[in-house]
Amino acid sequence: MQEVFYTIRWWIPIFIIGIIFLPITTLIFKKFYDRGYLFSKVIGIGIISYSALVLGEIKLLPFSVFTLFLIIWAFILINLKLLNINKIREHSRLWKIFILEEILFFGGILLWSFVRSHEPSINGLEKFMDFGFLNSMLRSSFFPPTDMWFPPFPINYYYFGHLTTAVLTKLSFLPSFVTFNLMIATLFSFCFSLSFSLGSNFISKNIVSKNGIIGGILTGFMVTFGGNLHTIYAFFKAYNVEAPVPLWQLALNISSFPNSYWYPNATRFIPFTIHEFPLYSFVVSDLHGHVLDIMFVLLTIALIYIIYLEKNINKLLLGFISFFLAIMYMTNVWDGAIYLLLLTLVLFIKNLNSKKLSEILVNTSKPLLTIILLFFIFSLPFNYYFKPFAQGFGVLCSPSFLTKIGKIGPFLFEASHCQHSPWWQLLILYGFFYFFVISFLVFLLKFRNKLKQSEDNIFMVALIVLSTFLIIVPEIVYLKDIYPAHYRANTMFKLVYQSFIMLSLVSSFAIVKIIEKTKNIFFYFVTVILVGLVFLYPYFAIRSYYGDFKNRVGLDGSLYLKTRLPDDYKAIAWINKYIKGSPVIVEAQGDSYTDYGRISANTGLPTILGWTVHEWLWRGTYDIPAPRIAEIKDIYESQDINKTKQLLNKYKASYIYVGSLEREKYPELKESKFEKIGKIIFQEGQTKIYSLR
């Protein structure tokens, strides 16, 4: 029952925020039959979080519950001014759809909270990084937040989504080791419920209809629970995951289904790349930028759709799309660029009725230039401190004469960088979608005379064009980062994640529209098989990660420490209770994806250096974090007290942590010197915290 109590306590502020921002939302979504009810929550969360960021950066008001309440009251007054009697009467007529969507939203949080309660550990993959960002923000009075693994420098990553989590954590008065998991559940719920709203409004904008509701539910399931055709490998003899082979090279083995099928392989099928999708993200539950941005992605698609429907773009809509493109950029940089591209394409299509090309270009450029200008203004609070760590665009399979040149402007020509995806691997990943894409395009041609006035169909074509472009791009260029063998992994990951979402919207729409108009048995038969295969994925993934739901432990993401590192568990609880602010604590430095950095991640207290490779990526070069490795070693192992003091003073350290990992990492530990320069303020077994004098 405690998880239900936590969920209700978490849901209440989100519900209130949605109600507060409903008046302004209904002004924007007046062409949606549900008036964008669910999107009001995302709009409110985005605006409140952004306001807190700006107030914190200009040092006008600290990041506190009091400040958040002031912001909320300000927007209550603004939205009250937008209310009128007619609007209230209109909303009263929509109460049934509002209740339905609220049930979907709250039910989604409950469902995934239940799932997470069977393995809530904030440990593994990049959870330490995400949890550290969240806790660092919760300790911050002003912004930008300090990088808990590289003080005194600010976080040099896309952190706005983590800020929204911190805002909701403060408003719910729950501990972060619970809200981390509740935010994952909320993002899952937003993914389903916002997709439902989008899908149903694509099919029937102005009125509630049976097909609209069915289409909405199908869209919610497709975006949120869908996998890819990789599940077909469960029916064949297992292959070497390091070297995937086509199905026709494997023996059919139905009797041993699912043949030790391992669900992460669907996201790493093309060697040296990553091609994730939402359900995998929800299962592994890293609170990462691409997941945190899902709610803003679906909102932005809805806003772009509204822009497409409106004859004239009013100032409110212009400001909103600019603002949320900036929000997306600050949450997951790539997404801002991707959906600016979608907006450009939609504006261009919208103006195709002009007779001259010059008129089309002018009519497209005018609002676009305003949007881009506002985008840069809105993203300034983030950009002022953010330093991009990409090193240019690499061109795949560059000819030898260009590799000798190496670089021309932003373009890099690197030798031995020639990875391409075989057609059969692309078919496994995207064949499901393109069956419906092709069927839909054929459908449009066949019924072109009856459907030519349908705006929804043209918008779907825009989604298809952009999604296809995003899938093709990683076969041509990649954004250069620090990873030598996986040089196009992040490029593919960020681009095709959005392709998956957009193609899921298109496929759901296509299925409903084609079934409405035709009785093609072949289409029905193939649809059932393909949909069945992609919905096998949650069966494999959820059961595997959550141990067949045999061990329910609750939503406390720190409980794993109680058995794995029990002394650290008690020390972290003590720190969170008694140490205020953001003083520097020294702990052992270690590699990414390990338990090192566990004190800073679980408390938000900055440490001299955390996961080195992550800091290498964020700072652009290994030379920046590298010197700190030896300095931390000297703090723990040097016999020279004066040298130790100098290093501690250099980083303005207030505390030294000595636990099992420190003793393991630094076997020549000289602990006696800490008693001379500080005092023990916490001890549990051999784990000690020293406060420096």
C-alpha positions in Angstrom: 0.0 0.0 0.0 2.9 2.3 0.6 3.6 2.5 -3.2 0.0 3.6 -3.8 0.4 6.3 -1.1 3.6 7.5 -2.7 1.9 7.5 -6.1 -1.1 9.5 -5.0 1.1 12.0 -3.2 3.2 12.4 -6.4 0.2 12.6 -8.7 -1.6 15.3 -6.7 0.8 18.2 -7.7 0.9 17.1 -11.3 -2.9 17.0 -11.4 -3.1 20.5 -9.8 -0.5 21.8 -12.3 -2.6 20.5 -15.2 -5.8 22.1 -13.9 -4.0 25.5 -13.4 -2.6 25.5 -17.0 -5.8 24.2 -18.6 -7.1 27.6 -19.7 -4.0 28.5 -21.7 -3.8 24.9 -23.0 -7.4 25.0 -24.3 -6.6 28.2 -26.2 -3.9 26.4 -28.1 -5.7 23.1 -28.6 -9.1 24.4 -29.5 -9.1 22.1 -32.6 -8.6 19.0 -30.4 -11.8 17.3 -29.2 -10.2 16.9 -25.7 -8.8 20.5 -25.8 -5.3 19.1 -25.1 -6.3 18.2 -21.5 -3.3 15.9 -20.8 -0.9 18.3 -22.5 -1.7 21.0 -19.9 0.3 18.9 -17.4 3.4 19.0 -19.5 3.0 22.6 -20.4 2.7 23.5 -16.7 5.7 21.3 -15.7 7.8 22.9 -18.4 6.9 26.5 -17.6 7.2 26.1 -13.8 10.6 24.4 -14.1 11.9 27.0 -16.6 10.8 29.8 -14.4 12.7 28.2 -11.4 15.8 27.9 -13.6 15.7 31.5 -14.7 15.1 32.9 -11.2 17.9 30.7 -9.9 20.4 31.7 -12.5 19.8 35.5 -12.0 20.0 34.8 -8.3 16.7 36.5 -7.7 15.1 33.6 -5.8 16.6 30.3 -4.5 15.4 26.9 -5.7 12.9 26.1 -2.9 9.4 25.1 -2.3 8.5 28.7 -1.4 9.8 29.9 -4.8 7.9 27.2 -6.6 4.7 28.2 -4.8 5.2 31.8 -5.8 5.7 30.7 -9.5 2.5 28.6 -9.3 0.5 31.4 -7.8 1.7 33.8 -10.5 0.5 31.4 -13.2 -2.8 30.8 -11.4 -3.5 34.5 -11.8 -2.4 34.5 -15.5 -4.7 31.5 -16.3 -7.6 32.9 -14.3 -7.5 36.0 -16.6 -7.9 33.7 -19.6 -11.0 32.0 -18.2 -14.5 33.1 -19.2 -18.0 31.7 -18.6 -18.3 30.2 -22.0 -15.0 28.3 -21.6 -16.2 27.0 -18.2 -19.4 25.7 -19.8 -17.4 24.1 -22.6 -15.1 22.4 -20.2 -18.1 21.1 -18.2 -19.4 19.3 -21.4 -16.0 17.6 -21.7 -15.8 16.2 -18.2 -16.2 12.6 -19.4 -13.2 12.7 -21.7 -11.2 14.6 -19.0 -12.0 11.8 -16.5 -11.1 9.1 -19.0 -7.7 10.7 -19.8 -7.0 11.3 -16.1 -7.7 7.7 -15.4 -5.4 6.6 -18.2 -2.7 8.9 -16.8 -3.0 7.9 -13.1 -3.4 4.3 -14.1 -0.2 4.4 -16.1 1.7 5.8 -13.1 0.2 3.1 -10.9 1.0 0.3 -13.4 4.7 1.2 -13.9 5.2 2.0 -10.2 4.0 -1.6 -9.6 6.5 -2.9 -12.2 9.4 -0.8 -10.7 8.5 -2.0 -7.2 9.9 -5.4 -8.2 13.4 -3.9 -9.0 13.6 -0.3 -8.0 17.4 -0.1 -7.6 19.0 3.1 -8.7 22.1 1.2 -9.8 23.5 0.0 -13.1 23.9 1.5 -16.5 23.8 5.3 -16.1 21.5 5.6 -13.1 24.3 7.0 -10.8 24.8 9.9 -13.3 21.0 10.6 -13.5 20.5 10.3 -9.7 23.5 12.5 -9.0 22.2 15.2 -11.3 18.8 15.1 -9.5 20.4 15.2 -6.0 22.8 17.9 -7.0 19.8 20.1 -8.1 17.9 19.3 -4.9 20.9 20.7 -2.9 21.3 23.7 -5.1 20.0 27.1 -4.0 20.9 28.7 -7.3 21.7 27.6 -10.8 23.4 26.3 -12.8 23.7 23.2 -10.6 27.2 22.0 -9.7 28.5 18.9 -11.4 28.7 16.4 -8.5 31.6 14.7 -10.2 33.7 17.7 -11.2 33.3 20.7 -8.8 33.3 23.6 -8.9 32.2 23.5 -12.5 28.5 23.3 -13.5 26.9 20.3 -15.1 27.8 20.3 -18.8 25.0 18.0 -20.0 21.4 18.3 -21.0 19.9 18.6 -17.5 16.5 20.3 -17.9 14.6 17.0 -17.6 16.3 16.3 -14.4 15.3 19.7 -13.2 11.6 18.9 -13.9 12.1 15.8 -11.7 13.6 18.0 -8.9 10.7 20.4 -9.2 8.1 17.6 -8.8 10.2 16.1 -6.0 10.0 19.3 -4.0 6.3 19.8 -4.7 5.5 16.2 -3.6 7.7 16.3 -0.4 9.0 12.8 -1.2 12.6 11.6 -1.0 14.5 11.5 -4.3 15.2 7.7 -4.0 11.4 7.3 -4.4 10.8 10.1 -6.9 13.4 8.8 -9.3 11.2 5.7 -9.8 8.0 7.7 -9.8 9.4 10.0 -12.5 10.1 6.9 -14.6 6.5 5.7 -14.0 5.2 9.2 -14.9 7.2 9.3 -18.2 5.8 5.9 -19.0 2.3 7.2 -18.3 2.8 10.4 -20.3 4.1 8.3 -23.2 0.9 6.2 -23.3 -1.6 8.9 -22.4 -0.2 11.6 -24.6 0.1 9.2 -27.5 -3.5 8.2 -26.9 -4.5 11.9 -27.1 -2.5 12.4 -30.3 -3.7 9.3 -32.0 -7.3 9.8 -31.2 -7.2 13.5 -32.4 -5.4 12.5 -35.6 -8.3 10.3 -36.4 -11.2 12.5 -35.1 -10.2 16.0 -34.1 -13.5 17.7 -33.5 -15.7 15.1 -31.9 -15.2 12.0 -29.8 -15.7 8.9 -32.0 -15.4 5.1 -31.5 -12.6 4.9 -34.1 -10.8 7.8 -32.5 -10.8 6.1 -29.1 -9.7 2.8 -30.6 -7.0 4.6 -32.6 -5.8 6.4 -29.5 -5.5 3.2 -27.5 -3.7 1.5 -30.4 -1.3 4.5 -30.7 -0.7 4.5 -26.9 0.3 0.8 -27.1 2.3 1.2 -30.2 4.5 4.0 -28.9 4.8 2.8 -25.4 4.9 -1.0 -25.6 6.1 -1.7 -29.1 9.4 -3.4 -29.9 10.7 -4.4 -33.3 10.8 -7.6 -35.4 13.9 -8.8 -33.6 11.6 -11.0 -31.5 11.3 -13.3 -34.5 14.8 -14.6 -33.6 13.2 -16.2 -30.5 11.8 -18.8 -33.0 15.2 -19.7 -34.4 18.4 -21.2 -33.1 20.4 -18.7 -31.0 23.1 -16.7 -32.8 26.3 -15.1 -31.7 25.2 -11.6 -30.5 28.6 -10.1 -31.5 28.0 -11.2 -35.1 24.3 -11.3 -36.0 23.3 -13.3 -39.0 20.2 -13.3 -41.3 17.3 -15.5 -40.3 17.8 -17.7 -43.4 21.2 -18.8 -42.0 19.6 -20.1 -38.8 17.6 -23.3 -38.2 14.0 -22.9 -37.1 13.7 -24.1 -33.5 10.1 -23.5 -32.3 10.2 -26.3 -29.8 12.8 -24.4 -27.7 11.0 -21.1 -27.9 12.2 -18.5 -26.8 15.7 -20.0 -27.3 17.3 -17.9 -24.5 16.1 -14.7 -26.2 17.9 -11.7 -24.6 15.8 -8.5 -24.9 18.7 -6.0 -25.0 19.9 -7.5 -28.3 16.9 -5.8 -30.1 18.6 -2.4 -29.3 22.2 -3.5 -30.3 21.4 -5.7 -33.3 23.5 -3.6 -35.7 27.1 -4.0 -34.3 28.7 -1.0 -32.7 25.5 1.0 -32.7 22.5 1.7 -30.4 18.9 1.8 -31.6 16.7 1.9 -28.6 13.0 2.6 -28.3 10.8 3.8 -25.4 9.8 0.4 -23.9 13.5 -0.6 -23.5 14.1 2.7 -21.8 11.2 2.2 -19.4 12.3 -1.3 -18.6 16.0 -0.5 -17.7 14.8 2.8 -16.2 17.7 5.2 -16.7 16.3 8.7 -16.0 18.2 10.0 -19.1 17.6 12.9 -21.4 16.0 10.9 -24.2 13.5 9.4 -21.8 12.8 12.7 -19.9 12.1 14.4 -23.2 9.4 12.0 -24.3 6.7 14.1 -22.8 8.0 17.3 -24.5 8.5 15.4 -27.8 4.8 14.4 -27.9 3.7 17.9 -26.9 5.9 19.4 -29.6 4.5 17.0 -32.2 1.0 18.1 -31.1 2.0 21.8 -31.3 3.4 21.4 -34.8 0.2 19.6 -35.8 -1.8 22.5 -34.5 0.4 24.9 -36.5 -0.3 22.8 -39.6 -4.1 23.0 -39.0 -4.3 26.7 -38.2 -4.6 29.1 -41.2 -2.6 31.7 -39.4 -0.1 31.2 -36.7 -1.0 33.5 -33.8 1.6 35.0 -31.4 0.7 32.6 -28.6 1.3 29.5 -30.7 4.5 31.0 -32.1 5.8 31.6 -28.6 4.8 28.2 -27.4 6.5 26.2 -30.2 9.7 28.3 -29.8 9.6 27.8 -26.0 9.2 24.0 -26.2 11.8 23.5 -28.9 14.2 25.3 -26.5 13.0 23.0 -23.6 13.6 19.9 -25.8 17.1 21.2 -26.7 17.9 21.7 -23.0 16.5 18.2 -22.1 18.1 16.3 -25.0 19.9 18.5 -27.4 19.3 16.5 -30.6 15.6 16.6 -30.2 15.4 20.4 -30.5 17.1 20.1 -33.9 15.0 17.2 -35.1 11.7 18.8 -34.4 12.8 22.2 -35.7 13.4 20.2 -38.9 9.8 18.8 -38.7 8.4 22.2 -38.2 10.3 23.5 -41.2 9.0 20.7 -43.3 5.4 21.3 -42.1 5.6 25.0 -42.7 6.9 24.3 -46.2 4.0 21.9 -46.9 1.5 24.3 -45.4 2.6 27.0 -47.9 2.6 24.8 -51.0 -0.7 26.3 -52.1 1.2 29.5 -53.1 1.7 29.9 -56.8 5.3 31.0 -56.8 8.4 29.3 -55.2 9.5 32.6 -53.9 6.2 33.1 -52.1 6.5 29.6 -50.6 10.0 30.3 -49.3 9.1 33.7 -47.9 5.9 32.4 -46.2 7.9 29.5 -44.7 10.9 31.6 -43.7 9.0 34.5 -41.9 7.6 32.5 -39.0 10.6 30.2 -39.0 13.1 33.0 -38.4 11.0 34.3 -35.6 10.8 30.9 -34.0 14.6 30.4 -34.3 15.2 33.8 -32.8 12.9 33.1 -29.9 14.4 29.6 -29.5 17.9 31.1 -29.0 16.5 33.6 -26.4 14.6 30.9 -24.5 17.6 28.5 -24.5 20.1 31.2 -23.3 19.9 30.3 -19.6 21.2 26.8 -20.6 23.5 27.8 -23.4 25.3 30.5 -21.3 27.0 27.8 -19.4 26.9 24.8 -21.7 29.9 24.0 -23.9 29.1 21.5 -26.7 31.4 18.5 -26.6 30.8 17.2 -30.2 33.9 17.5 -32.3 32.4 17.8 -35.8 30.6 15.7 -38.4 32.4 12.6 -39.5 31.7 11.3 -43.1 31.4 7.6 -43.4 33.6 5.8 -45.9 35.6 8.9 -46.9 37.9 8.4 -49.9 41.6 8.2 -49.1 42.5 11.6 -50.5 40.1 13.2 -48.0 41.3 11.1 -45.1 44.8 12.6 -45.7 43.3 16.1 -45.4 41.4 15.0 -42.3 39.1 18.0 -41.8 37.3 20.6 -43.9 35.3 23.0 -41.8 33.0 21.0 -39.4 33.4 17.8 -41.5 35.9 15.1 -40.5 37.3 12.4 -42.8 38.6 9.6 -40.7 40.3 6.5 -42.1 38.8 3.1 -41.2 35.4 4.7 -40.4 33.1 2.8 -42.8 30.3 1.1 -41.0 27.1 0.5 -42.9 23.9 -1.3 -41.8 23.0 -4.4 -43.9 19.6 -4.1 -45.5 18.4 -7.2 -43.6 19.2 -5.7 -40.3 17.4 -2.5 -41.2 14.4 -4.7 -42.2 14.4 -6.4 -38.8 14.4 -3.0 -37.1 12.0 -1.0 -39.3 10.3 -3.5 -41.5 7.2 -3.5 -39.2 6.8 0.2 -39.7 7.4 0.3 -43.4 4.9 -2.3 -44.2 2.3 0.1 -42.8 4.0 3.1 -44.4 3.9 1.5 -47.8 0.4 0.3 -47.3 -0.6 3.8 -46.3 1.0 5.4 -49.3 -0.7 2.9 -51.6 -4.0 3.6 -49.8 -3.6 7.3 -50.3 -3.0 6.8 -54.0 -5.9 4.5 -54.4 -8.4 6.9 -52.6 -6.7 10.1 -53.6 -9.9 11.7 -54.9 -11.8 11.1 -51.7 -8.9 11.9 -49.3 -7.3 14.8 -51.0 -8.8 17.3 -48.5 -7.6 15.4 -45.4 -4.9 17.4 -43.5 -4.1 14.4 -41.3 -2.9 12.3 -44.2 -0.4 15.0 -45.4 0.9 15.5 -41.8 1.5 11.7 -41.7 3.5 12.0 -44.9 5.6 14.7 -43.3 6.3 12.3 -40.3 7.3 9.5 -42.7 9.7 11.8 -44.7 11.5 13.0 -41.6 11.6 9.6 -39.9 13.1 8.0 -43.1 15.6 10.8 -43.3 16.7 10.2 -39.7 17.2 6.5 -40.3 19.3 7.2 -43.4 21.6 9.9 -41.8 23.7 7.5 -39.7 24.5 5.6 -42.8 26.2 8.7 -44.2 27.5 10.9 -41.3 28.0 10.7 -37.6 28.6 13.3 -34.9 32.1 12.8 -33.6 32.5 12.0 -29.9 35.2 10.2 -27.8 34.2 6.6 -28.6 36.6 5.0 -31.1 34.8 1.8 -32.2 31.2 3.0 -31.6 31.7 6.3 -33.4 28.2 6.4 -34.9 26.4 4.8 -32.0 25.1 8.0 -30.4 24.2 9.5 -33.7 22.0 6.5 -34.6 20.6 6.3 -31.1 19.4 9.9 -30.9 18.0 10.0 -34.4 16.2 6.6 -34.7 14.7 6.9 -31.2 12.6 9.8 -32.6 12.0 7.8 -35.8 10.5 5.0 -33.7 8.1 7.4 -32.0 7.0 9.2 -35.2 6.6 5.9 -37.2 4.6 4.4 -34.3 2.2 7.4 -34.7 2.0 6.9 -38.4 1.5 3.1 -38.2 -1.3 3.3 -35.7 -3.0 5.9 -37.9 -2.5 3.9 -41.0 -4.0 0.7 -39.5 -7.2 2.5 -38.4 -7.7 4.4 -41.6 -7.0 1.4 -43.9 -9.4 -0.8 -41.9 -12.0 1.9 -42.0 -12.0 2.0 -45.8 -11.0 -1.5 -47.0 -11.5 -5.2 -46.4 -8.2 -6.5 -47.6 -7.7 -9.9 -46.0 -4.0 -9.9 -46.8 -3.5 -6.6 -44.9 -5.5 -7.9 -41.9 -3.4 -11.2 -41.9 0.0 -9.5 -42.1 -1.1 -6.8 -39.6 -2.0 -9.5 -37.0 1.4 -11.3 -37.4 3.5 -8.1 -37.3 1.7 -6.6 -34.4 1.9 -9.9 -32.5 5.7 -10.0 -33.1 6.4 -6.5 -31.9 4.2 -6.9 -28.8 6.1 -10.0 -27.9 8.9 -7.7 -26.8 7.4 -6.4 -23.6 6.7 -10.1 -22.6 10.4 -10.9 -22.9 11.8 -7.6 -21.6 9.6 -6.9 -18.6 9.5 -10.4 -17.3 13.3 -10.7 -17.6 14.3 -7.4 -16.0 11.7 -7.7 -13.2 12.3 -11.4 -12.4 8.8 -12.6 -13.3 7.4 -10.3 -10.5 8.4 -12.7 -7.8 10.1 -10.2 -5.4 8.3 -7.0 -4.6 10.4 -4.6 -2.6 8.8 -1.2 -3.0 9.9 2.1 -4.6 13.0 2.9 -2.5 15.7 2.9 -5.1 18.5 2.9 -2.4 17.5 -0.4 -0.7 20.0 -2.5 -2.7 22.8 -0.7 -0.8 21.4 -2.2 2.4 22.6 -5.7 1.4 25.4 -4.9 -1.1 27.1 -2.0 0.9 25.3 -1.8 4.2 27.7 0.6 5.9 27.5 2.9 2.9 23.7 2.7 3.1 23.8 4.0 6.7 26.4 6.7 5.8 24.3 8.0 2.9 21.2 8.2 5.0 23.2 10.1 7.7 24.6 12.5 5.1 21.2 13.2 3.6 19.8 13.9 7.1 22.6 16.0 8.6 24.7 17.6 5.9 23.1 20.6 4.3 24.2 22.6 1.2 26.8 21.4 -1.3 30.1 21.0 0.5 32.7 18.8 -1.3 33.2 15.3 0.0 36.2 13.2 -1.1 35.5 9.7 -2.1 37.2 7.1 -4.4 37.3 7.8 -8.1 36.4 5.0 -10.4 35.3 3.8 -13.8 31.9 4.4 -15.4 29.1 1.9 -14.7 30.7 0.8 -11.4 29.7 1.5 -7.8 32.3 4.2 -7.6 30.8 7.7 -7.2 28.1 6.1 -5.0 28.3 8.7 -2.3 28.1 11.8 -4.6 25.4 10.1 -6.7 23.2 9.2 -3.7 23.6 12.4 -1.8 24.3 15.1 -4.4 27.4 16.2 -2.5 30.1 17.1 -5.1 33.3 15.0 -5.0 36.6 15.8 -6.7 36.1 13.3 -9.6 33.5 10.7 -10.3 33.2 8.6 -13.4 36.2 9.6 -15.4 35.1 8.6 -18.9 31.8 10.5 -18.5 33.7 13.7 -17.5 36.0 13.1 -20.4 33.0 13.1 -22.7 31.4 16.2 -21.0 34.6 18.2 -20.9 35.8 17.3 -24.4 39.2 15.9 -23.6 40.7 13.4 -21.2 43.4 15.9 -20.2 40.9 17.9 -18.1 39.7 15.2 -15.6 42.9 13.1 -15.7 45.1 15.1 -13.3 42.5 14.6 -10.5 42.9 10.8 -10.5 46.4 11.1 -9.1 45.5 13.9 -6.7 42.7 11.8 -5.1 45.1 8.9 -4.8 47.6 11.3 -3.0 44.8 12.5 -0.7 44.3 8.9 0.5 47.8 7.4 0.2 50.4 10.2 0.6 52.3 10.3 3.9 52.8 14.1 3.4 50.2 15.8 5.5 51.0 19.2 4.0 50.5 17.9 0.5 47.3 16.4 1.5 46.1 19.7 3.0 47.1 21.6 -0.1 45.0 19.2 -2.3 42.1 19.4 0.1 42.2 23.2 0.1 42.6 23.3 -3.7 39.2 21.6 -4.1 37.7 23.2 -1.0 36.9 19.8 0.5 34.9 19.7 3.7 34.7 16.0 4.3 36.6 12.8 3.6 34.8 9.5 3.1 36.6 6.2 3.9 34.6 3.1 3.1 35.1 -0.4 1.7 35.6 0.9 -1.9 38.2 3.5 -0.7 40.1 0.8 1.1 40.0 -1.5 -1.9 41.0 1.3 -4.4 43.8 2.7 -2.2 45.6 -0.2 -0.5 48.3 2.2 0.9 45.6 4.3 2.6 47.1 6.5 5.3 44.0 7.0 7.5 45.8 8.2 10.6 46.6 11.5 9.0 42.9 12.3 8.6 42.5 12.2 12.4 45.1 14.9 12.6 43.4 17.2 10.1 39.9 16.4 11.0 37.5 14.5 13.2 35.2 11.5 12.8 31.6 12.6 12.6 30.2 9.3 11.4 31.3 5.7 11.9 29.7 2.4 11.0 32.1 -0.6 11.1 35.2 0.4 9.1 33.3 3.1 7.3 34.1 6.7 8.5 33.4 10.2 7.5 35.9 12.8 8.6 35.0 16.5 8.9 38.0 18.7 8.1 39.1 21.4 10.5 
